[in-house]
Amino acid sequence: MKTIAFCNEKGGSGKTTTTANVGASLADRGKRVLLIDLDSQGSLSICNGLQVIGADELTTHEVLKGHDIKEAVKPVYENLSLIPADIRLSGTELELASVPGREFILKEALSELEDNYDYVLLDCPPSLGILTLIALTAAEELVVPVKADYLTLSGMSQLVDVLKVVKRRMNPKLEILGVLATLYNPRRKLDQQVIAQIEKYFPGKLFKTKISQNTALAEAPANGTNIFVYDANSTGAKQYSALTDEILEREEDKK
């Protein structure tokens, strides 16, 4: 079972869209995939048509409080499952603040699912708080979606520093699988400058595939589904399929 975190402290980077669509693409290829929503806005859950309704429904919050992780898993469609999140998760960081070894809670819970899935994809919140540390401690690999603008780049050095701390203290196996440029326009000079900065911060890690602005990608979450179900012939679907190819290729190269 391979666990990949999708992380960027800046909102609007396409992190949730990427988690949802890479997960769907892997599932379409026959991989058993579990998505875990770690954002209290529940965007990944909404993208998959599983917005939490009842207070008695199990979410990521309950898993992090010690509930059996298997009972929180909800099916999306063949080969694809999800552990949803909602506003309850907003108080989890405070509740876990004094819990010893809190960074390892999710990693320990996922050990119960080792034989159930090929991939676990973690959608991190847009911050570098406790929930993100929990995700980075549980993950073996990291994908960093980066919106092609300078405001997004402003937090890159902080993310790099956090990754160094996580590798040194909690998860020495964590590696950056790749950095993904999103909302990319090859005709803009600014985008080319941003790409150069990404390569400076993460040398050799930039994916060849870049995700452009695409109407279908924006519309799919509003319909509670991924880009492959919503519009399999769209540019967004083709780009996320190509990205999944790259991820699998990089996984194969590491063996």
Secondary structure, DSSP 8 states (H G I E B T S, - for coil): -EEEEE--SSTTSSHHHHHHHHHHHHHHTT--EEEEE--TT-HHHHHTT-----TTS--HHHHHTT--GGGG-EEEETTEEEE---GGGGGHHHHHTT-TTGGGHHHHHHGGGTTT-SEEEEE--SSSSHHHHHHHHH-SEEEEEEESSHHHHTTHHHHHHHHHHHHHHT-TT-EEEEEEEESB-TT-HHHHHHHHHHHHHSTT-B-S---B--HHHHHTGGGTS-HHHH-TTSHHHHHHHHHHHHHHHHHHHH-
